[in-house]
Structures are given as structure tokens and as C-alpha cells.
Amino acid sequence: MKDDVLTFGIEEEFFVVGRDGHLSQTGDVVVDAADEDEGELQHELTRSQAESATDICTTHDEAVRQLRNLRADLAKAAARRGCRLLPCGSSPLAESELPAITPNPRYERMAEHFGATARTSHTCGCHVHIAIPDRETGIRVIARVRPWLPALLTVTANSAICDGYDTSYSSWRYQQWSRWPSAGPPPAFTSLDHYESIVDGWLRAGAILDRQMIYWDVRLSEKQPTLEFRFADVAATPEEAGLFGALIRGVVATILGSDERPADLPNEVLRAHLWRASREGLSGRCPHPRTGDLALATEVLDDVVAFAAGALKENGDFDFVRDGCARLVEGGSGADRQRARFAERNRAEDVVDLLAVRTG
């Protein structure tokens, strides 16, 4: 591994559900009661959610270990209150009531300002932070990584079943999250001023209330010197979340070591590519990052690994990523496994049982 390896961190959002699988309103209580030896636990927009964040990591082993421990900490705290922790991009069961907003001035202001968007877009994602030397470098990476986002989206697709039925999407969460006015694929920014001009326009229009609501699929972090990838579903397992983080790190490191010009890819077309990836996931076809032509998503994933292979090897991630991708192809993505379990009896409760984090 290189001495100057890019560090990274992974954030995960979860639903807190009752024994019956329906959303609980105790997520904030679960967070407050959980033990945390490392990483960080945080409240989320609704009281039916909880969030975790690893410390800064240099290896995939370190990231996966922290992800496992943080999930276990939250799951144990949930179990003490008769609840379960659910790593799922969208809530599998239909709910008779909207989830309550976490009592926090910022969240309450968001709920009032954005109305049904805030109250019905409760989803759980996986965010990967990659260290960057400066914001200008981050802008250059964003412009070049855009074509690779659809293929990367297929890796953690984990929200096929929502509101009690099969949505026909692998990442229904991506469609739900896109309701926010600041969500979606980032433009091919030409400069940091270009980035800031759009953010300023959003603020003046009231389309965001603060800079934390910059919800592009990839954005400059407002809190850390990182580039934040925030378009993915929360992964079904810690190992799949670690795979996603390692793969993104490899792609970013490859881009940083290349002088290749950004692809001429209009945002309207990229949005269509992301729609296709969210629709079919790893079991269908996905637009190829190089050509835009549809190809088997599993073959596109192979090409992503090949593109990043040099950086993956230097980071000590290649075998982990190669083997993790092989397991996904053989056993199916989180969405594929959800759909298969649901098809057995047409019961979304079975999907909850499949995904809920075990406490022992």
C-alpha cells in the first residue's frame, strides 16, 4: 500500500422498526442509548431512522470492522426497546402514518418548508467520503467521475420492495430521493465558481435552506476536506458497504492519476443513465461509462474494476473488491435478494426478517 493512500470514511443510515416490521418512532432514543467504541452515531431527519459514521479509515478491513461494530451497537440498543435495525434503502412495509420528524430546529424547519417532500422521502443511504487535497481538486474529480455513477449505483442497490409491494426498481430509494430540488447528478463543473454559483442560486430561490442541503450525488463536503458520494442505498451488509467504499476510492484515485478530459455527457443524459441503473440494478443492463451503450450490468461492473485495478492494487483493495463483486454476481445484490424473498409468499414482512441486523 502506498504511503499517500487516500483515506476514506463511510456513513450509513438505517430504519428503526418494531418487531412487526413497521417503522418505530424511537430512532433518536436508540441513537442516544447505543454504546459506541469508535465511529459516531447520529440522529436523522425522522424519528424512525438512525445514522452511523466510521472514523477515518485507510484499509477496507478497518472500514468493514467499524461498520460491523456500529451496526451491532445500534441493533443492540434497538433490541432493548423491542425494535430492530433495518439496512434497507426504502421502508418495505406500507405505513398508515407518516414518520415523525426528529425534534431538532433544523429538521423541523426543513419539514415545514418542504412539506410532503421531507415527510415522504424518508430513505436510507450510504455515503462515502474520500479525502481530497483541496476543493478545486474535488471539482475536477466530480467532472470526470460522473459517467461512472450509474455503474456504481448498481453495487448497493437495496430497495426493491417498498410500501408492501415490488416496485420493479432495484434502487427505488434513488427515485424517492430525487424529489428534493437539490438532488440528482452533478453538472460537469468547469470551476469552483461554477459550483458555488449554482449553490448561491439555490439559496436565493429557497430550494435549499443551508449548505448541508446540497444533495448532488457527489458533492464537496461542508464539514470535512472530502468529496462525498451520496447516491447509493444503504448496503444490505457491512461487507457490501466496504466493497462500495473501496471501489469508489479506487475510481477516484485512478481519476486523480489521469489527465483524461471529462466526458461530454449532458446532465439530462446522465440522469437517464442513472434512472436505468436504479431500475435494473445488477441483474439487468446498465449504460456503459465509456460509450453510453447498454450492456449487462455485471459486465459493466467488471469494466469498472478493470478501470480502477491499478489503484485498487496499490491500496491493497483489489482482491477484496474482485471477490466481493464475484459474490454479488453469484448471490445477487441486496435488491435481488429482497425480490426473491418477497416472491416466495408476497409478504414484505419476510423482507424485513431477511435484512434486520442480528444482535448475536
C-alpha positions as semicolon CSV with decimal commas, in nm:
position;residue;x (nm);y (nm);z (nm)
1;M;0,000;0,000;0,000
2;K;0,123;0,348;-0,086
3;D;0,217;0,590;0,190
4;D;-0,006;0,856;0,030
5;V;-0,314;0,631;0,005
6;L;-0,645;0,818;0,002
7;T;-0,825;0,791;0,334
8;F;-1,200;0,736;0,340
9;G;-1,500;0,705;0,567
10;I;-1,847;0,558;0,531
11;E;-2,178;0,683;0,670
12;E;-2,483;0,459;0,686
13;E;-2,849;0,539;0,753
14;F;-3,091;0,279;0,890
15;F;-3,459;0,238;0,965
16;V;-3,557;0,152;1,320
17;V;-3,859;-0,080;1,306
18;G;-4,073;-0,260;1,559
19;R;-4,093;-0,635;1,591
20;D;-4,375;-0,626;1,337
21;G;-4,150;-0,456;1,082
22;H;-4,331;-0,123;1,085
23;L;-4,141;0,200;1,141
24;S;-4,078;0,288;1,503
25;Q;-4,061;0,643;1,637
26;T;-3,767;0,568;1,867
27;G;-3,470;0,616;1,634
28;D;-3,340;0,918;1,823
29;V;-3,375;0,734;2,154
30;V;-3,190;0,431;2,014
31;V;-2,901;0,652;1,899
32;D;-2,875;0,818;2,239
33;A;-2,878;0,484;2,420
34;A;-2,630;0,299;2,199
35;D;-2,272;0,232;2,302
36;E;-2,003;0,344;2,057
37;D;-1,640;0,247;2,100
38;E;-1,538;0,405;1,770
39;G;-1,706;0,598;1,492
40;E;-2,006;0,819;1,554
41;L;-2,382;0,773;1,589
42;Q;-2,618;1,049;1,484
43;H;-2,985;1,145;1,466
44;E;-3,158;1,165;1,128
45;L;-3,445;1,368;0,980
46;T;-3,719;1,135;1,102
47;R;-3,754;0,958;1,435
48;S;-3,770;0,623;1,254
49;Q;-3,407;0,648;1,143
50;A;-3,057;0,628;1,286
51;E;-2,719;0,707;1,134
52;S;-2,364;0,587;1,187
53;A;-2,029;0,710;1,058
54;T;-1,692;0,538;1,069
55;D;-1,376;0,713;1,173
56;I;-1,123;0,796;0,902
57;C;-1,006;0,466;0,750
58;T;-0,703;0,366;0,546
59;T;-0,791;-0,001;0,475
60;H;-1,105;-0,186;0,379
61;D;-1,057;-0,421;0,676
62;E;-1,068;-0,124;0,911
63;A;-1,382;0,013;0,746
64;V;-1,570;-0,319;0,747
65;R;-1,482;-0,383;1,112
66;Q;-1,614;-0,043;1,215
67;L;-1,927;-0,085;1,005
68;R;-2,000;-0,421;1,170
69;N;-1,946;-0,281;1,519
70;L;-2,156;0,031;1,462
71;R;-2,443;-0,177;1,325
72;A;-2,417;-0,411;1,622
73;D;-2,418;-0,120;1,868
74;L;-2,735;0,026;1,715
75;A;-2,903;-0,314;1,680
76;K;-2,845;-0,395;2,047
77;A;-2,980;-0,058;2,158
78;A;-3,285;-0,111;1,935
79;A;-3,341;-0,463;2,071
80;R;-3,350;-0,331;2,427
81;R;-3,653;-0,126;2,318
82;G;-3,824;-0,407;2,133
83;C;-3,709;-0,283;1,792
84;R;-3,486;-0,392;1,507
85;L;-3,230;-0,216;1,288
86;L;-3,305;-0,238;0,917
87;P;-3,042;-0,170;0,647
88;C;-3,275;-0,101;0,356
89;G;-3,295;0,192;0,115
90;S;-3,675;0,222;0,137
91;S;-3,918;0,105;0,401
92;P;-4,056;-0,238;0,295
93;L;-4,393;-0,216;0,471
94;A;-4,678;0,022;0,397
95;E;-4,732;0,265;0,684
96;S;-5,063;0,415;0,796
97;E;-4,894;0,730;0,928
98;L;-4,604;0,945;0,817
99;P;-4,291;0,921;1,032
100;A;-4,243;1,187;1,295
101;I;-3,975;1,449;1,246
102;T;-3,685;1,435;1,493
103;P;-3,723;1,724;1,741
104;N;-3,444;1,942;1,611
105;P;-3,489;2,304;1,498
106;R;-3,319;2,248;1,164
107;Y;-3,517;1,932;1,084
108;E;-3,843;2,095;1,189
109;R;-3,771;2,393;0,966
110;M;-3,697;2,160;0,674
111;A;-4,024;1,973;0,729
112;E;-4,222;2,296;0,736
113;H;-4,052;2,443;0,429
114;F;-4,051;2,133;0,207
115;G;-4,377;1,975;0,322
116;A;-4,451;1,634;0,174
117;T;-4,106;1,611;0,016
118;A;-3,950;1,596;0,361
119;R;-4,214;1,370;0,508
120;T;-4,239;1,113;0,227
121;S;-3,877;1,094;0,110
122;H;-3,756;0,910;0,420
123;T;-3,489;0,685;0,273
124;C;-3,166;0,533;0,396
125;G;-2,844;0,584;0,205
126;C;-2,475;0,504;0,216
127;H;-2,235;0,799;0,188
128;V;-1,866;0,755;0,113
129;H;-1,616;1,032;0,192
130;I;-1,287;1,035;0,002
131;A;-1,007;1,268;0,116
132;I;-0,907;1,537;-0,134
133;P;-0,624;1,791;-0,108
134;D;-0,847;2,090;-0,185
135;R;-1,187;2,188;-0,319
136;E;-1,057;2,269;-0,669
137;T;-0,929;1,913;-0,697
138;G;-1,271;1,790;-0,585
139;I;-1,436;1,988;-0,865
140;R;-1,209;1,825;-1,122
141;V;-1,288;1,478;-0,987
142;I;-1,663;1,542;-0,994
143;A;-1,645;1,642;-1,361
144;R;-1,465;1,317;-1,450
145;V;-1,642;1,067;-1,223
146;R;-1,993;1,147;-1,349
147;P;-2,013;0,872;-1,618
148;W;-1,917;0,607;-1,361
149;L;-2,201;0,685;-1,120
150;P;-2,470;0,461;-1,280
151;A;-2,245;0,153;-1,266
152;L;-2,151;0,229;-0,907
153;L;-2,519;0,269;-0,815
154;T;-2,584;-0,096;-0,901
155;V;-2,339;-0,220;-0,635
156;T;-2,552;-0,133;-0,329
157;A;-2,900;-0,132;-0,490
158;N;-3,114;-0,244;-0,196
159;S;-3,465;-0,102;-0,214
160;A;-3,675;-0,319;-0,446
161;I;-3,963;-0,370;-0,201
162;C;-4,138;-0,061;-0,067
163;D;-4,479;0,007;0,085
164;G;-4,562;-0,363;0,070
165;Y;-4,506;-0,426;-0,299
166;D;-4,236;-0,490;-0,557
167;T;-4,156;-0,151;-0,712
168;S;-3,990;-0,307;-1,020
169;Y;-3,686;-0,094;-0,934
170;S;-3,364;-0,219;-0,778
171;S;-3,299;0,119;-0,614
172;W;-3,640;0,271;-0,559
173;R;-3,470;0,490;-0,300
174;Y;-3,284;0,674;-0,575
175;Q;-3,619;0,774;-0,728
176;Q;-3,762;0,878;-0,392
177;W;-3,457;1,085;-0,301
178;S;-3,466;1,263;-0,637
179;R;-3,775;1,455;-0,522
180;W;-3,551;1,702;-0,339
181;P;-3,484;2,006;-0,561
182;S;-3,108;1,987;-0,500
183;A;-3,075;1,611;-0,558
184;G;-2,953;1,428;-0,865
185;P;-2,638;1,410;-1,077
186;P;-2,394;1,699;-1,052
187;P;-2,316;1,909;-1,359
188;A;-1,973;1,884;-1,520
189;F;-1,843;2,180;-1,326
190;T;-1,587;2,394;-1,504
191;S;-1,462;2,560;-1,187
192;L;-1,528;2,606;-0,817
193;D;-1,701;2,935;-0,906
194;H;-1,939;2,738;-1,130
195;Y;-2,023;2,507;-0,838
196;E;-2,074;2,799;-0,600
197;S;-2,290;2,993;-0,846
198;I;-2,544;2,711;-0,856
199;V;-2,543;2,675;-0,477
200;D;-2,596;3,051;-0,446
201;G;-2,890;3,032;-0,685
202;W;-3,047;2,752;-0,483
203;L;-3,009;2,950;-0,161
204;R;-3,161;3,264;-0,311
205;A;-3,452;3,064;-0,451
206;G;-3,511;2,885;-0,119
207;A;-3,459;2,547;-0,288
208;I;-3,213;2,472;-0,006
209;L;-3,216;2,623;0,342
210;D;-2,845;2,581;0,409
211;R;-2,534;2,432;0,251
212;Q;-2,589;2,098;0,421
213;M;-2,880;2,054;0,181
214;I;-2,656;2,036;-0,124
215;Y;-2,779;1,691;-0,224
216;W;-2,597;1,624;-0,550
217;D;-2,499;1,260;-0,597
218;V;-2,141;1,378;-0,546
219;R;-2,063;1,697;-0,358
220;L;-1,789;1,879;-0,176
221;S;-1,831;1,807;0,194
222;E;-1,911;2,113;0,402
223;K;-1,758;1,965;0,719
224;Q;-1,452;1,767;0,611
225;P;-1,184;1,803;0,340
226;T;-1,351;1,528;0,141
227;L;-1,551;1,450;-0,167
228;E;-1,880;1,290;-0,062
229;F;-2,056;1,027;-0,274
230;R;-2,414;1,014;-0,150
231;F;-2,626;0,848;-0,419
232;A;-2,627;0,485;-0,301
233;D;-2,871;0,281;-0,096
234;V;-2,755;0,169;0,245
235;A;-2,595;-0,167;0,174
236;A;-2,752;-0,490;0,297
237;T;-2,429;-0,597;0,467
238;P;-2,118;-0,424;0,608
239;E;-1,905;-0,615;0,359
240;E;-2,104;-0,475;0,065
241;A;-2,075;-0,123;0,209
242;G;-1,699;-0,174;0,242
243;L;-1,684;-0,302;-0,116
244;F;-1,865;0,012;-0,235
245;G;-1,628;0,239;-0,043
246;A;-1,315;0,062;-0,168
247;L;-1,437;0,067;-0,526
248;I;-1,513;0,440;-0,513
249;R;-1,170;0,507;-0,363
250;G;-1,012;0,315;-0,650
251;V;-1,206;0,508;-0,913
252;V;-1,120;0,844;-0,754
253;A;-0,750;0,754;-0,721
254;T;-0,744;0,649;-1,086
255;I;-0,902;0,977;-1,194
256;L;-0,655;1,175;-0,984
257;G;-0,368;1,000;-1,160
258;S;-0,504;1,068;-1,508
259;D;-0,518;1,376;-1,728
260;E;-0,816;1,246;-1,926
261;R;-1,066;1,515;-2,019
262;P;-1,420;1,499;-1,877
263;A;-1,670;1,315;-2,095
264;D;-1,915;1,522;-2,296
265;L;-2,216;1,393;-2,105
266;P;-2,515;1,626;-2,064
267;N;-2,688;1,607;-1,726
268;E;-3,014;1,513;-1,895
269;V;-2,847;1,204;-2,041
270;L;-2,668;1,118;-1,717
271;R;-3,000;1,139;-1,535
272;A;-3,140;0,887;-1,783
273;H;-2,840;0,658;-1,725
274;L;-2,895;0,674;-1,350
275;W;-3,265;0,601;-1,398
276;R;-3,175;0,288;-1,593
277;A;-2,925;0,177;-1,329
278;S;-3,175;0,234;-1,048
279;R;-3,439;0,044;-1,245
280;E;-3,245;-0,271;-1,331
281;G;-2,958;-0,276;-1,085
282;L;-2,702;-0,550;-1,114
283;S;-2,937;-0,806;-1,270
284;G;-3,019;-0,605;-1,583
285;R;-2,842;-0,375;-1,825
286;C;-2,660;-0,053;-1,749
287;P;-2,524;0,227;-1,972
288;H;-2,150;0,180;-2,015
289;P;-1,941;0,468;-1,873
290;R;-1,730;0,488;-2,188
291;T;-1,995;0,464;-2,459
292;G;-2,337;0,514;-2,304
293;D;-2,450;0,195;-2,476
294;L;-2,644;-0,061;-2,275
295;A;-2,452;-0,366;-2,160
296;L;-2,503;-0,631;-1,896
297;A;-2,456;-0,459;-1,561
298;T;-2,229;-0,739;-1,442
299;E;-2,001;-0,682;-1,743
300;V;-2,002;-0,306;-1,682
301;L;-1,902;-0,372;-1,321
302;D;-1,610;-0,582;-1,445
303;D;-1,501;-0,285;-1,657
304;V;-1,522;-0,050;-1,357
305;V;-1,293;-0,283;-1,162
306;A;-1,057;-0,303;-1,460
307;F;-1,052;0,077;-1,489
308;A;-0,955;0,113;-1,122
309;A;-0,738;-0,200;-1,100
310;G;-0,404;-0,022;-1,065
311;A;-0,523;0,198;-0,779
312;L;-0,706;-0,093;-0,615
313;K;-0,384;-0,294;-0,611
314;E;-0,179;-0,005;-0,471
315;N;-0,441;0,044;-0,197
316;G;-0,448;-0,326;-0,109
317;D;-0,812;-0,346;-0,217
318;F;-0,801;-0,544;-0,541
319;D;-0,863;-0,896;-0,409
320;F;-1,130;-0,768;-0,169
321;V;-1,313;-0,584;-0,448
322;R;-1,275;-0,863;-0,704
323;D;-1,404;-1,127;-0,463
324;G;-1,684;-0,902;-0,335
325;C;-1,806;-0,833;-0,688
326;A;-1,796;-1,207;-0,766
327;R;-2,016;-1,277;-0,462
328;L;-2,262;-1,009;-0,570
329;V;-2,286;-1,153;-0,920
330;E;-2,330;-1,508;-0,788
331;G;-2,565;-1,436;-0,496
332;G;-2,743;-1,128;-0,627
333;S;-2,748;-0,771;-0,499
334;G;-2,945;-0,664;-0,196
335;A;-3,233;-0,578;-0,429
336;D;-3,219;-0,918;-0,597
337;R;-3,228;-1,092;-0,261
338;Q;-3,520;-0,876;-0,145
339;R;-3,716;-0,955;-0,458
340;A;-3,650;-1,327;-0,434
341;R;-3,761;-1,343;-0,071
342;F;-4,073;-1,134;-0,139
343;A;-4,172;-1,357;-0,433
344;E;-4,188;-1,664;-0,209
345;R;-4,504;-1,550;-0,024
346;N;-4,567;-1,190;-0,137
347;R;-4,505;-1,074;0,220
348;A;-4,293;-0,765;0,281
349;E;-4,251;-0,881;0,642
350;D;-4,029;-1,159;0,507
351;V;-3,801;-0,894;0,356
352;V;-3,774;-0,726;0,696
353;D;-3,678;-1,060;0,852
354;L;-3,418;-1,113;0,580
355;L;-3,248;-0,777;0,629
356;A;-3,277;-0,697;1,000
357;V;-2,938;-0,680;1,172
358;R;-2,884;-0,969;1,410
359;T;-2,782;-0,890;1,767
360;G;-2,599;-1,212;1,837
